[in-house]
Amino acid sequence: ASGGRGDAAAAPSGRTGETHADAASKERETNALKEALGISSAYVGGSAFDREAQEREKAERQARRDAEEAERASLLAELEREQAREERQRAKEARRRDKEERRAEKKRQKKSRGSD
């Protein structure tokens, strides 16, 4: 028991005494814990107390919601225009069919009068 840093008895917490290896191990442990707790990788400790950061994030969230709402409104307007176009097309086709039926009826009447 020389009391040196490399002594196995001096590393009861699983540390190897190798700084870089210990740091990498601690980083993996921290990432596993964050993942288990559902903490975002973008999380910055103490950020809840930074009012300016909170205001920025709030403004960004609102801007995203506004953009999404504008996109929804745009898509809804496009859908309504498309439905109106389809309805006009159906009405046009119905008028065309009615006109053809009237012409056919007129021909039949003319034909039946001519054969009398």
TITOR-807175 format. One record per atom (N, C-alpha, C, O, CB): residue in one letter; chain; x, y, z negated. Coordinates in steps of 0.2 Angstrom, whole numbers. Glycine has a CB too. Layout:
<pts>
{a A {X Y Z}};
...
</pts>
This chain:
<pts>
{a A {4 -6 0}};
{a A {0 0 0}};
{a A {4 6 0}};
{a A {6 9 -5}};
{a A {-5 0 -6}};
{s A {6 8 6}};
{s A {11 14 7}};
{s A {7 20 6}};
{s A {10 25 5}};
{s A {15 13 13}};
{g A {0 20 8}};
{g A {-4 26 7}};
{g A {-3 30 14}};
{g A {-6 35 14}};
{g A {-2 30 2}};
{g A {-1 27 19}};
{g A {0 30 25}};
{g A {-7 30 29}};
{g A {-11 26 27}};
{g A {5 27 30}};
{r A {-7 34 34}};
{r A {-13 35 38}};
{r A {-15 29 42}};
{r A {-21 27 43}};
{r A {-13 41 43}};
{g A {-10 25 44}};
{g A {-11 19 48}};
{g A {-13 13 44}};
{g A {-15 8 47}};
{g A {-5 18 52}};
{d A {-13 14 38}};
{d A {-15 8 33}};
{d A {-22 6 34}};
{d A {-27 10 34}};
{d A {-14 10 26}};
{a A {-24 0 35}};
{a A {-30 -3 36}};
{a A {-35 -1 30}};
{a A {-41 0 31}};
{a A {-30 -10 37}};
{a A {-32 -1 24}};
{a A {-36 1 18}};
{a A {-38 8 18}};
{a A {-43 10 15}};
{a A {-32 -1 12}};
{a A {-35 12 22}};
{a A {-37 19 22}};
{a A {-43 21 27}};
{a A {-45 26 28}};
{a A {-31 23 24}};
{a A {-45 16 31}};
{a A {-50 16 36}};
{a A {-56 12 34}};
{a A {-58 8 38}};
{a A {-47 15 43}};
{p A {-60 13 29}};
{p A {-65 9 27}};
{p A {-71 10 31}};
{p A {-76 6 31}};
{p A {-67 10 20}};
{s A {-72 16 35}};
{s A {-78 17 39}};
{s A {-78 15 46}};
{s A {-82 17 50}};
{s A {-79 25 39}};
{g A {-73 10 47}};
{g A {-73 7 54}};
{g A {-68 11 58}};
{g A {-67 10 64}};
{g A {-79 7 57}};
{r A {-65 16 56}};
{r A {-60 20 60}};
{r A {-54 17 61}};
{r A {-52 13 56}};
{r A {-59 27 57}};
{t A {-51 18 67}};
{t A {-45 14 68}};
{t A {-39 18 67}};
{t A {-33 15 66}};
{t A {-45 12 76}};
{g A {-39 25 65}};
{g A {-33 29 64}};
{g A {-31 32 71}};
{g A {-27 36 71}};
{g A {-28 25 61}};
{e A {-34 30 76}};
{e A {-32 32 83}};
{e A {-37 38 84}};
{e A {-43 37 85}};
{e A {-33 27 88}};
{t A {-35 44 84}};
{t A {-40 50 85}};
{t A {-44 50 91}};
{t A {-50 51 90}};
{t A {-36 56 85}};
{h A {-42 48 97}};
{h A {-46 48 103}};
{h A {-51 42 103}};
{h A {-56 43 105}};
{h A {-41 48 109}};
{a A {-48 37 100}};
{a A {-53 31 100}};
{a A {-59 32 95}};
{a A {-64 31 96}};
{a A {-49 24 98}};
{d A {-57 35 89}};
{d A {-62 37 84}};
{d A {-67 42 87}};
{d A {-73 41 86}};
{d A {-58 40 78}};
{a A {-64 47 90}};
{a A {-69 52 93}};
{a A {-73 49 98}};
{a A {-79 51 98}};
{a A {-65 58 97}};
{a A {-71 45 103}};
{a A {-75 41 108}};
{a A {-80 37 104}};
{a A {-86 37 106}};
{a A {-71 37 113}};
{s A {-78 33 99}};
{s A {-83 29 95}};
{s A {-89 33 92}};
{s A {-94 32 92}};
{s A {-79 25 90}};
{k A {-87 39 89}};
{k A {-91 43 86}};
{k A {-96 46 91}};
{k A {-102 47 89}};
{k A {-88 49 82}};
{e A {-94 48 97}};
{e A {-98 51 102}};
{e A {-103 46 104}};
{e A {-109 48 105}};
{e A {-93 53 108}};
{r A {-101 39 105}};
{r A {-106 34 107}};
{r A {-111 33 101}};
{r A {-117 33 103}};
{r A {-102 27 108}};
{e A {-109 33 95}};
{e A {-113 33 90}};
{e A {-118 38 89}};
{e A {-124 37 88}};
{e A {-110 32 83}};
{t A {-116 45 90}};
{t A {-120 50 90}};
{t A {-125 50 96}};
{t A {-131 52 95}};
{t A {-116 57 91}};
{n A {-123 48 102}};
{n A {-128 48 108}};
{n A {-133 42 107}};
{n A {-139 44 109}};
{n A {-124 46 114}};
{a A {-131 37 104}};
{a A {-136 32 102}};
{a A {-141 34 97}};
{a A {-147 33 98}};
{a A {-132 25 100}};
{l A {-139 38 92}};
{l A {-143 40 87}};
{l A {-148 46 91}};
{l A {-154 46 89}};
{l A {-140 44 82}};
{k A {-145 50 95}};
{k A {-150 55 98}};
{k A {-155 52 102}};
{k A {-161 54 103}};
{k A {-145 60 103}};
{e A {-153 46 106}};
{e A {-157 43 110}};
{e A {-163 39 106}};
{e A {-169 40 108}};
{e A {-154 38 115}};
{a A {-161 36 101}};
{a A {-166 33 96}};
{a A {-171 38 93}};
{a A {-177 36 92}};
{a A {-162 29 91}};
{l A {-169 44 92}};
{l A {-173 49 89}};
{l A {-176 53 94}};
{l A {-181 57 92}};
{l A {-169 54 84}};
{g A {-175 52 100}};
{g A {-178 56 106}};
{g A {-176 63 106}};
{g A {-179 68 108}};
{g A {-185 56 105}};
{i A {-169 65 104}};
{i A {-167 71 105}};
{i A {-164 72 111}};
{i A {-160 68 114}};
{i A {-161 72 99}};
{s A {-166 78 115}};
{s A {-163 80 121}};
{s A {-156 81 121}};
{s A {-153 83 116}};
{s A {-167 86 124}};
{s A {-152 79 127}};
{s A {-145 80 127}};
{s A {-144 87 128}};
{s A {-138 89 127}};
{s A {-142 76 134}};
{a A {-149 91 130}};
{a A {-148 99 130}};
{a A {-149 102 123}};
{a A {-148 108 123}};
{a A {-153 101 135}};
{y A {-151 98 118}};
{y A {-152 101 112}};
{y A {-145 104 109}};
{y A {-140 102 109}};
{y A {-154 96 107}};
{v A {-146 110 106}};
{v A {-140 114 103}};
{v A {-142 115 96}};
{v A {-147 118 94}};
{v A {-139 121 107}};
{g A {-138 112 91}};
{g A {-140 113 84}};
{g A {-140 120 82}};
{g A {-136 124 84}};
{g A {-134 109 80}};
{g A {-146 121 78}};
{g A {-147 128 75}};
{g A {-150 132 80}};
{g A {-152 138 79}};
{g A {-140 131 73}};
{s A {-152 130 86}};
{s A {-155 134 91}};
{s A {-162 136 89}};
{s A {-165 141 91}};
{s A {-156 130 98}};
{a A {-165 133 84}};
{a A {-172 135 82}};
{a A {-172 141 78}};
{a A {-177 145 77}};
{a A {-175 129 77}};
{f A {-166 143 76}};
{f A {-165 150 72}};
{f A {-163 155 77}};
{f A {-163 161 74}};
{f A {-160 149 67}};
{d A {-162 154 83}};
{d A {-160 159 88}};
{d A {-166 162 91}};
{d A {-168 159 96}};
{d A {-154 157 93}};
{r A {-168 168 89}};
{r A {-174 171 91}};
{r A {-174 172 99}};
{r A {-179 171 102}};
{r A {-176 177 87}};
{e A {-168 175 101}};
{e A {-167 177 108}};
{e A {-168 171 112}};
{e A {-171 171 117}};
{e A {-161 180 109}};
{a A {-165 165 110}};
{a A {-165 159 114}};
{a A {-172 156 114}};
{a A {-174 154 119}};
{a A {-160 154 111}};
{q A {-176 157 108}};
{q A {-182 154 108}};
{q A {-187 158 113}};
{q A {-191 156 116}};
{q A {-185 155 101}};
{e A {-186 165 113}};
{e A {-190 169 118}};
{e A {-188 168 125}};
{e A {-193 168 129}};
{e A {-188 177 116}};
{r A {-182 167 126}};
{r A {-180 165 133}};
{r A {-183 158 135}};
{r A {-186 158 141}};
{r A {-172 164 134}};
{e A {-183 153 131}};
{e A {-186 147 133}};
{e A {-193 147 133}};
{e A {-196 144 138}};
{e A {-184 142 127}};
{k A {-196 151 129}};
{k A {-204 152 130}};
{k A {-205 156 136}};
{k A {-210 154 140}};
{k A {-206 157 124}};
{a A {-201 161 138}};
{a A {-203 164 145}};
{a A {-202 159 150}};
{a A {-205 160 155}};
{a A {-198 170 145}};
{e A {-197 155 150}};
{e A {-195 150 155}};
{e A {-201 145 156}};
{e A {-203 144 161}};
{e A {-189 147 154}};
{r A {-203 143 150}};
{r A {-209 138 150}};
{r A {-215 141 153}};
{r A {-219 138 157}};
{r A {-211 136 143}};
{q A {-216 148 151}};
{q A {-222 151 154}};
{q A {-221 152 162}};
{q A {-226 152 165}};
{q A {-223 158 151}};
{a A {-215 154 164}};
{a A {-214 155 171}};
{a A {-215 148 175}};
{a A {-218 148 180}};
{a A {-207 157 172}};
{r A {-213 143 172}};
{r A {-214 136 175}};
{r A {-222 135 175}};
{r A {-224 133 181}};
{r A {-211 131 171}};
{r A {-225 136 170}};
{r A {-233 135 170}};
{r A {-236 139 175}};
{r A {-240 137 179}};
{r A {-236 136 163}};
{d A {-234 146 176}};
{d A {-237 150 181}};
{d A {-236 148 188}};
{d A {-240 148 192}};
{d A {-234 157 180}};
{a A {-229 146 189}};
{a A {-228 143 196}};
{a A {-232 137 197}};
{a A {-234 136 203}};
{a A {-220 142 196}};
{e A {-233 132 192}};
{e A {-237 126 193}};
{e A {-244 128 195}};
{e A {-247 125 199}};
{e A {-236 122 187}};
{e A {-246 133 191}};
{e A {-253 135 192}};
{e A {-254 138 199}};
{e A {-259 137 202}};
{e A {-255 140 187}};
{a A {-249 142 201}};
{a A {-250 145 208}};
{a A {-250 140 213}};
{a A {-253 141 218}};
{a A {-244 151 209}};
{e A {-245 135 212}};
{e A {-245 130 217}};
{e A {-252 126 217}};
{e A {-254 124 223}};
{e A {-239 125 215}};
{r A {-255 124 211}};
{r A {-261 121 211}};
{r A {-266 125 215}};
{r A {-270 123 219}};
{r A {-263 120 204}};
{a A {-266 132 214}};
{a A {-271 136 217}};
{a A {-270 136 224}};
{a A {-275 136 228}};
{a A {-271 143 214}};
{s A {-264 136 226}};
{s A {-263 136 234}};
{s A {-265 130 237}};
{s A {-268 130 242}};
{s A {-255 137 235}};
{l A {-264 124 233}};
{l A {-266 118 236}};
{l A {-273 117 236}};
{l A {-276 114 241}};
{l A {-263 112 232}};
{l A {-277 120 231}};
{l A {-284 120 231}};
{l A {-287 124 236}};
{l A {-292 122 240}};
{l A {-286 122 224}};
{a A {-284 130 238}};
{a A {-286 134 243}};
{a A {-286 131 250}};
{a A {-290 131 254}};
{a A {-283 141 243}};
{e A {-280 127 251}};
{e A {-279 124 257}};
{e A {-284 118 258}};
{e A {-286 117 263}};
{e A {-271 121 257}};
{l A {-285 114 252}};
{l A {-290 109 253}};
{l A {-297 112 255}};
{l A {-300 109 259}};
{l A {-290 106 246}};
{e A {-299 117 251}};
{e A {-305 120 253}};
{e A {-306 123 260}};
{e A {-311 122 264}};
{e A {-307 126 248}};
{r A {-300 125 263}};
{r A {-300 127 270}};
{r A {-301 121 275}};
{r A {-304 121 280}};
{r A {-294 131 272}};
{e A {-297 116 273}};
{e A {-298 110 277}};
{e A {-305 107 277}};
{e A {-307 105 282}};
{e A {-293 105 274}};
{q A {-308 107 271}};
{q A {-315 104 270}};
{q A {-320 108 274}};
{q A {-324 106 277}};
{q A {-317 104 263}};
{a A {-319 115 274}};
{a A {-323 119 278}};
{a A {-322 118 285}};
{a A {-327 118 289}};
{a A {-322 127 276}};
{r A {-316 117 288}};
{r A {-314 116 295}};
{r A {-318 109 297}};
{r A {-321 109 302}};
{r A {-307 115 296}};
{e A {-317 104 292}};
{e A {-320 98 294}};
{e A {-328 98 294}};
{e A {-331 95 299}};
{e A {-318 92 289}};
{e A {-331 102 290}};
{e A {-338 103 290}};
{e A {-340 107 296}};
{e A {-345 105 300}};
{e A {-340 107 284}};
{r A {-336 112 299}};
{r A {-338 115 305}};
{r A {-337 110 311}};
{r A {-341 111 315}};
{r A {-333 121 306}};
{q A {-332 106 311}};
{q A {-332 101 316}};
{q A {-337 96 316}};
{q A {-340 95 322}};
{q A {-325 97 315}};
{r A {-340 94 310}};
{r A {-345 89 310}};
{r A {-352 93 313}};
{r A {-356 90 316}};
{r A {-347 87 303}};
{a A {-353 99 311}};
{a A {-358 103 313}};
{a A {-358 104 321}};
{a A {-363 103 324}};
{a A {-359 110 310}};
{k A {-352 105 323}};
{k A {-351 106 331}};
{k A {-353 100 334}};
{k A {-356 100 340}};
{k A {-344 108 332}};
{e A {-351 94 332}};
{e A {-352 88 335}};
{e A {-359 86 334}};
{e A {-362 83 339}};
{e A {-348 82 331}};
{a A {-363 88 329}};
{a A {-370 86 328}};
{a A {-374 91 334}};
{a A {-378 88 337}};
{a A {-372 88 321}};
{r A {-372 97 334}};
{r A {-375 101 339}};
{r A {-374 98 346}};
{r A {-379 98 351}};
{r A {-372 108 339}};
{r A {-368 96 348}};
{r A {-367 93 354}};
{r A {-371 87 356}};
{r A {-374 86 361}};
{r A {-359 91 355}};
{r A {-372 82 350}};
{r A {-376 76 351}};
{r A {-383 78 352}};
{r A {-386 75 357}};
{r A {-375 72 345}};
{d A {-385 83 349}};
{d A {-392 86 350}};
{d A {-393 88 357}};
{d A {-399 87 360}};
{d A {-394 91 344}};
{k A {-389 92 359}};
{k A {-389 95 366}};
{k A {-389 89 371}};
{k A {-393 89 376}};
{k A {-383 100 367}};
{e A {-385 84 370}};
{e A {-385 79 375}};
{e A {-392 75 375}};
{e A {-394 73 380}};
{e A {-379 74 373}};
{e A {-394 74 369}};
{e A {-401 71 368}};
{e A {-406 74 371}};
{e A {-411 72 375}};
{e A {-403 70 361}};
{r A {-406 81 371}};
{r A {-411 85 374}};
{r A {-411 85 382}};
{r A {-416 84 385}};
{r A {-411 93 372}};
{r A {-404 85 384}};
{r A {-403 84 391}};
{r A {-406 77 394}};
{r A {-409 77 399}};
{r A {-396 85 393}};
{a A {-404 72 390}};
{a A {-406 65 392}};
{a A {-414 65 392}};
{a A {-417 62 397}};
{a A {-403 60 387}};
{e A {-417 68 387}};
{e A {-425 68 387}};
{e A {-428 72 393}};
{e A {-433 70 395}};
{e A {-427 71 380}};
{k A {-424 77 394}};
{k A {-427 81 400}};
{k A {-426 77 406}};
{k A {-431 78 411}};
{k A {-423 88 400}};
{k A {-421 74 407}};
{k A {-420 70 413}};
{k A {-425 64 414}};
{k A {-428 63 419}};
{k A {-413 66 413}};
{r A {-427 61 408}};
{r A {-432 56 408}};
{r A {-439 59 410}};
{r A {-442 56 413}};
{r A {-432 52 401}};
{q A {-440 64 407}};
{q A {-447 68 408}};
{q A {-447 69 416}};
{q A {-452 68 419}};
{q A {-448 74 404}};
{k A {-442 72 418}};
{k A {-442 74 426}};
{k A {-442 68 430}};
{k A {-446 68 435}};
{k A {-435 78 427}};
{k A {-439 62 428}};
{k A {-439 56 432}};
{k A {-446 53 431}};
{k A {-449 51 436}};
{k A {-434 51 429}};
{s A {-449 53 425}};
{s A {-456 50 425}};
{s A {-461 55 429}};
{s A {-466 52 431}};
{s A {-458 50 417}};
{r A {-460 61 429}};
{r A {-465 65 433}};
{r A {-464 64 440}};
{r A {-469 64 444}};
{r A {-464 73 431}};
{g A {-458 63 442}};
{g A {-457 62 449}};
{g A {-459 55 452}};
{g A {-460 54 458}};
{g A {-449 62 451}};
{s A {-460 50 448}};
{s A {-462 44 449}};
{s A {-470 43 449}};
{s A {-473 38 451}};
{s A {-459 38 445}};
{d A {-473 49 447}};
{d A {-481 49 446}};
{d A {-484 49 453}};
{d A {-490 49 453}};
{d A {-483 54 441}};
</pts>
